[in-house]
Amino acid sequence: MVTFFLIIALAKIVHIVSFNVPYPPDYGGIIDVFYKVKALHDCGVDVILHCYEYGRTGDKKLNEICKKIYFYKRKKGLKYNFSFIPYIVKTRFSDELLSDLKQDDFPVLFEGLHTTAIIPQLLAKDRKIVVRTHNIEHEYYNELSKAESDLFRKLFFYIESRKLKSYQQVLQKANQIAAISPSDYTYFNNLFGKTTYIPVFHLFKNVIILKGTGEYALFHGNLSVPENIKTALFLVNEIFNALEIPFVIAGKNPNIKIINAASENNLIKIIANPSENEMDTLLSNAQLNILTTFQNTGIKLKLLAALYRGRHCIVNSQMVENTDLESLCIVADSKNEIKAKINELFTKPFNETEVLKRQQILDEKFSTNKSALKLIDILFS
């Protein structure tokens, strides 16, 4: 009996509250959640996962890396817009979640501002509460509003942005904030203190780049979100319209605007909803990864994927600003600069020196194992 209680005392157990079911890990924030859970599991931490279901049901792979999993229904409806609490938070308030978390006093990691509605009711003197911030959310939603063409959605994003800026004061009630990027760290630490920079969790360990030259330039991402729609249209209409270079656009649910624009150029190909293996192959066989953005919020996981698997990465300043990845990319901001770099690098092999440089910097800055140990320290210290 004494041995049993000693094991319980030594065990590290954490609750993680995720804004969505973190499988499959096929978009930004969910990639961070899934590989964080896996990294903690690999470090011997038992994870009790709580997640909201809306269109995703999980997989047996989650059961392999979690001690227990709870699912909650996310609320829907226009009425949740009529509140001072942001819609993305209000629709995730759950009495059931609150009750489940009150069954013990293990530390709780809330993923994103989205999941934090119950923090005021959960406060206890001896309980550790950590919030993983995935963005400066009000800035992100303001940028979504700017990029959106539909008037109703534009208004929704703008109002949500205002609500999120006010609501973020809930972070004062957390014991620690785990920021996902250096710029987010600076922002939250200036406002609230008690902030630690913990880089994004991801799949990759080793830089693996095929020898020789690739066959095309590649842009990839979720092709249904305003930011990526805007970027894809910019690349199709303003960059590759004047180049005799094959261009592949790959990602989830391509917007009809992208499909229509690309159909006018025989050198442009769209690959919709590639599997993880297909995406890995596309990255490996590309000669160039073109990753421009008009929205410099958060860390772009597609950039990490390109650096671990792809050859030359051409980016604009907004893509790499405050990411610690600037030295691994070719930065070009104007249309003429981007076109010039594409022409210059399309036939240039990626050399072994650059591969070693990437491996060294990515090991130093973005090791998932190092990030897991850092997170364990703030959860259990």
C-alpha distance (Angstrom), angle and dihedral (degrees) to the residues before:
residue distance angle dihedral
M1 . . .
V2 3.81 . .
T3 3.82 89.6 .
F4 3.81 90.9 51.7
F5 3.79 93.5 53.9
L6 3.82 90.9 44.2
I7 3.84 89.8 55.8
I8 3.81 90.5 49.2
A9 3.81 90.7 49.6
L10 3.81 92.9 50.1
A11 3.81 96.2 43.5
K12 3.78 116.9 102.7
I13 3.80 110.0 -138.6
V14 3.79 126.0 173.3
H15 3.79 135.3 -179.6
I16 3.81 114.0 -136.4
V17 3.80 117.6 -165.2
S18 3.81 109.7 -159.1
F19 3.81 125.4 -165.5
N20 3.83 90.0 -137.9
V21 3.79 139.2 7.7
P22 3.83 102.9 -73.5
Y23 3.78 96.7 -139.6
P24 2.94 132.1 118.5
P25 3.82 92.1 29.9
D26 3.79 93.7 -140.5
Y27 3.80 106.2 134.8
G28 3.79 138.6 44.5
G29 3.78 109.0 -87.4
I30 3.79 95.1 30.4
I31 3.81 90.9 53.5
D32 3.81 88.2 57.4
V33 3.82 92.1 48.8
F34 3.81 96.9 47.0
Y35 3.79 96.4 47.1
K36 3.80 90.6 43.3
V37 3.81 90.4 56.0
K38 3.81 89.9 46.9
A39 3.82 93.0 47.8
L40 3.81 92.2 49.7
H41 3.80 89.9 48.3
D42 3.81 90.2 50.6
C43 3.82 88.5 52.2
G44 3.81 91.2 54.9
V45 3.81 98.8 -100.1
D46 3.81 117.3 138.9
V47 3.80 110.0 -134.4
I48 3.79 122.8 -154.3
L49 3.79 102.5 -163.2
H50 3.80 124.1 -153.6
C51 3.79 116.5 -174.6
Y52 3.77 142.2 167.2
E53 3.78 119.6 -119.6
Y54 3.77 121.7 -141.9
G55 3.77 112.7 140.8
R56 3.82 97.4 -24.4
T57 3.80 124.1 84.5
G58 3.78 104.3 -177.1
D59 3.77 129.4 -126.9
K60 3.79 141.5 -110.3
K61 3.83 86.9 -97.8
L62 3.80 88.3 72.9
N63 3.81 89.9 54.6
E64 3.79 89.2 54.3
I65 3.81 93.1 59.3
C66 3.83 101.7 32.4
K67 3.79 130.2 73.4
K68 3.80 89.9 -148.2
I69 3.81 137.0 -10.5
Y70 3.80 129.0 -147.5
F71 3.80 123.5 -169.0
Y72 3.81 126.7 -156.1
K73 3.78 130.7 -173.1
R74 3.77 115.0 -117.3
K75 3.79 112.1 -133.0
K76 3.80 121.0 -117.8
G77 3.76 135.2 -163.8
L78 3.77 146.3 91.9
K79 3.81 92.0 -98.2
Y80 3.81 91.3 72.9
N81 3.79 89.3 66.9
F82 3.81 89.9 66.1
S83 3.78 96.5 76.8
F84 3.78 137.3 87.5
I85 3.81 86.6 -125.0
P86 3.82 112.8 86.7
Y87 3.79 115.7 -100.8
I88 3.81 92.8 -121.9
V89 3.82 88.6 56.8
K90 3.82 100.5 36.7
T91 3.80 93.3 53.4
R92 3.81 90.5 54.8
F93 3.80 98.2 52.1
S94 3.80 107.0 121.6
D95 3.80 129.8 179.3
E96 3.79 86.9 -166.8
L97 3.81 91.2 57.5
L98 3.79 90.8 48.0
S99 3.80 90.9 51.5
D100 3.81 92.5 48.3
L101 3.80 92.5 50.7
K102 3.80 92.0 49.6
Q103 3.81 91.5 62.0
D104 3.82 90.9 85.9
D105 3.80 141.4 2.2
F106 3.82 101.4 -114.8
P107 3.82 115.3 138.7
V108 3.80 117.3 -88.1
L109 3.79 126.4 -141.6
F110 3.81 112.5 -161.7
E111 3.81 113.4 -157.1
G112 3.78 109.4 -139.5
L113 3.78 131.0 -22.5
H114 3.82 85.2 -79.8
T115 3.82 93.7 78.3
T116 3.81 100.9 43.4
A117 3.83 101.9 90.8
I118 3.80 93.7 107.5
I119 3.81 97.3 48.2
P120 3.85 94.7 99.6
Q121 3.83 90.3 53.8
L122 3.80 92.9 44.7
L123 3.77 99.2 53.5
A124 3.77 114.1 129.0
K125 3.76 129.0 166.2
D126 3.82 96.0 -122.4
R127 3.81 100.0 36.2
K128 3.81 123.5 100.2
I129 3.82 114.7 -135.9
V130 3.81 118.7 -172.9
V131 3.81 126.2 179.0
R132 3.79 120.3 -154.5
T133 3.80 105.8 -149.7
H134 3.80 111.4 -151.3
N135 3.80 94.8 -174.9
I136 3.74 143.1 -13.8
E137 3.78 83.3 -89.7
H138 3.79 100.7 -159.6
E139 3.81 90.5 52.3
Y140 3.80 90.8 47.5
Y141 3.81 92.5 51.1
N142 3.78 91.6 45.7
E143 3.81 88.7 55.1
L144 3.82 89.8 48.1
S145 3.79 88.3 53.9
K146 3.80 91.3 52.3
A147 3.81 92.3 49.0
E148 3.82 95.9 45.7
S149 3.81 119.3 97.2
D150 3.82 97.7 -172.5
L151 3.82 106.6 90.9
F152 3.81 95.9 -145.2
R153 3.80 93.3 50.2
K154 3.81 91.1 42.7
L155 3.82 89.7 55.7
F156 3.81 92.1 45.1
F157 3.81 92.4 52.8
Y158 3.81 91.8 46.4
I159 3.81 94.3 50.4
E160 3.80 90.9 43.8
S161 3.80 88.9 52.6
R162 3.80 91.6 55.3
K163 3.80 91.8 47.8
L164 3.80 92.6 48.1
K165 3.80 92.8 52.6
S166 3.78 90.2 55.9
Y167 3.80 95.2 39.5
Q168 3.82 95.7 52.8
Q169 3.82 87.9 82.8
V170 3.82 85.2 85.4
L171 3.81 85.1 80.3
Q172 3.82 88.2 74.4
K173 3.81 86.7 72.8
A174 3.82 94.2 57.4
N175 3.79 121.3 92.1
Q176 3.79 91.9 -138.6
I177 3.80 140.4 7.5
A178 3.81 118.5 -145.7
A179 3.81 106.4 -155.9
I180 3.81 120.0 -157.2
S181 3.83 99.3 -147.7
P182 3.81 138.3 27.7
S183 3.81 92.5 -111.1
D184 3.82 91.5 49.6
Y185 3.81 88.7 49.2
T186 3.81 91.0 54.9
Y187 3.80 92.3 47.6
F188 3.81 97.5 48.7
N189 3.79 95.4 38.4
N190 3.80 90.8 53.6
L191 3.81 90.2 51.3
F192 3.80 102.9 38.3
G193 3.81 110.3 4.7
K194 3.84 113.1 -146.6
T195 3.83 91.7 88.3
T196 3.81 127.7 140.3
Y197 3.80 125.7 -169.4
I198 3.80 109.6 -128.4
P199 3.82 112.3 173.4
V200 3.77 121.9 -128.4
F201 3.81 117.5 -77.3
H202 3.79 115.5 -124.6
L203 3.80 147.3 163.2
F204 3.79 100.9 -102.4
K205 3.80 131.2 95.8
N206 3.80 106.1 156.5
V207 3.79 132.0 38.5
I208 3.81 105.3 -121.0
I209 3.80 115.1 -178.1
L210 3.79 124.8 169.3
K211 3.79 117.6 -122.4
G212 3.77 121.3 -113.1
T213 3.78 126.4 25.6
G214 3.78 130.1 -46.1
E215 3.77 131.9 -123.1
Y216 3.80 106.3 -123.1
A217 3.78 148.2 2.9
L218 3.82 115.5 -96.4
F219 3.79 137.0 -153.1
H220 3.81 116.4 -178.6
G221 3.78 137.8 176.7
N222 3.79 143.8 99.5
L223 3.80 99.3 -40.9
S224 3.79 95.0 -162.9
V225 3.81 98.7 64.5
P226 3.83 120.3 90.6
E227 3.81 95.7 -120.3
N228 3.81 94.1 55.3
I229 3.80 94.0 39.7
K230 3.80 89.1 55.6
T231 3.81 92.3 47.5
A232 3.81 94.6 46.3
L233 3.81 91.7 50.3
F234 3.81 90.1 48.3
L235 3.80 91.3 52.8
V236 3.82 93.6 45.5
N237 3.80 97.4 43.9
E238 3.81 103.2 30.9
I239 3.82 106.9 27.9
F240 3.80 115.4 23.4
N241 3.80 94.1 34.9
A242 3.81 86.3 79.4
L243 3.83 99.4 38.3
E244 3.80 131.4 84.6
I245 3.80 92.5 -145.5
P246 3.84 127.1 113.6
F247 3.81 110.9 -109.9
V248 3.81 125.9 -164.9
I249 3.81 123.5 -163.3
A250 3.82 112.2 -165.8
G251 3.78 133.0 177.2
K252 3.77 151.4 87.0
N253 3.80 122.6 -33.8
P254 3.83 102.2 -18.8
N255 3.79 112.4 -136.6
I256 3.82 115.2 -117.3
K257 3.81 90.0 -118.7
I258 3.81 90.1 62.1
I259 3.80 92.3 45.7
N260 3.80 92.6 50.6
A261 3.81 94.3 46.2
A262 3.81 93.3 47.7
S263 3.81 93.2 48.0
E264 3.81 89.9 70.5
N265 3.83 93.4 63.6
N266 3.82 120.9 62.3
L267 3.80 91.3 -157.8
I268 3.81 93.2 60.0
K269 3.81 120.2 83.5
I270 3.81 128.6 -175.8
I271 3.81 120.2 -151.2
A272 3.80 110.2 -166.2
N273 3.81 123.5 -151.8
P274 3.81 99.5 -12.1
S275 3.80 116.7 -165.8
E276 3.80 119.6 -115.0
N277 3.82 90.2 -98.3
E278 3.81 92.6 46.6
M279 3.80 90.9 50.5
D280 3.79 90.8 49.6
T281 3.82 89.7 52.4
L282 3.80 91.9 47.9
L283 3.81 90.7 52.3
S284 3.80 92.6 47.0
N285 3.81 95.5 49.2
A286 3.80 96.3 45.5
Q287 3.78 119.0 102.0
L288 3.80 92.4 -158.3
N289 3.78 134.0 25.1
I290 3.79 109.6 -154.0
L291 3.79 109.1 -159.4
T292 3.76 113.7 169.4
T293 3.78 124.1 154.4
F294 3.78 137.9 -174.7
Q295 3.81 91.6 -155.9
N296 3.80 119.2 64.1
T297 3.81 97.2 -170.2
G298 3.79 120.0 130.8
I299 3.77 128.2 -19.4
K300 3.79 118.3 -51.6
L301 3.79 109.2 -130.7
K302 3.78 91.0 -166.2
L303 3.81 87.0 65.9
L304 3.80 91.4 56.3
A305 3.81 90.1 48.3
A306 3.80 90.4 52.0
L307 3.80 92.3 48.6
Y308 3.81 94.4 50.0
R309 3.81 95.6 44.8
G310 3.81 110.7 14.9
R311 3.78 136.8 74.2
H312 3.82 120.6 -129.7
C313 3.82 115.8 7.6
I314 3.79 115.9 -154.3
V315 3.80 111.4 -167.4
N316 3.77 139.5 161.6
S317 3.80 124.0 -120.1
Q318 3.80 93.8 -99.3
M319 3.80 91.3 58.4
V320 3.81 95.3 57.8
E321 3.81 104.1 26.3
N322 3.83 109.5 131.3
T323 3.82 93.7 -6.7
D324 3.84 101.3 111.9
L325 3.82 86.1 -124.9
E326 3.79 100.9 93.3
S327 3.81 94.7 104.8
L328 3.82 92.5 56.6
C329 3.80 96.3 56.3
I330 3.79 140.1 64.1
V331 3.81 106.5 -120.1
A332 3.80 118.6 -148.7
D333 3.79 123.2 162.4
S334 3.79 111.1 173.4
K335 3.81 124.3 64.6
N336 3.80 91.1 -113.1
E337 3.81 92.3 49.4
I338 3.81 91.9 50.5
K339 3.82 92.7 48.7
A340 3.81 91.5 47.1
K341 3.81 92.8 51.4
I342 3.81 91.8 47.3
N343 3.80 91.1 52.8
E344 3.81 92.4 44.2
L345 3.81 96.9 49.6
F346 3.80 103.5 34.6
T347 3.81 92.7 90.7
K348 3.82 98.6 28.9
P349 3.84 115.8 106.8
F350 3.80 118.0 -129.6
N351 3.80 106.0 -117.7
E352 3.80 130.9 -138.9
T353 3.81 92.7 -114.6
E354 3.79 89.8 62.6
V355 3.82 91.0 48.3
L356 3.82 91.2 54.0
K357 3.80 91.2 46.2
R358 3.79 90.9 53.2
Q359 3.80 92.9 47.9
Q360 3.81 92.3 50.6
I361 3.80 95.7 48.3
L362 3.81 95.6 41.1
D363 3.83 91.0 48.8
E364 3.77 89.6 50.7
K365 3.81 98.1 43.9
F366 3.82 107.5 25.3
S367 3.81 109.6 29.1
T368 3.80 107.0 145.5
N369 3.80 91.0 -153.5
K370 3.82 91.9 54.3
S371 3.80 90.0 47.8
A372 3.82 91.1 50.8
L373 3.81 92.1 52.6
K374 3.80 90.1 48.7
L375 3.80 90.9 51.0
I376 3.81 92.3 47.2
D377 3.79 88.8 54.0
I378 3.80 94.2 56.0
L379 3.82 93.5 41.2
F380 3.79 96.9 51.4
S381 3.81 106.5 24.3
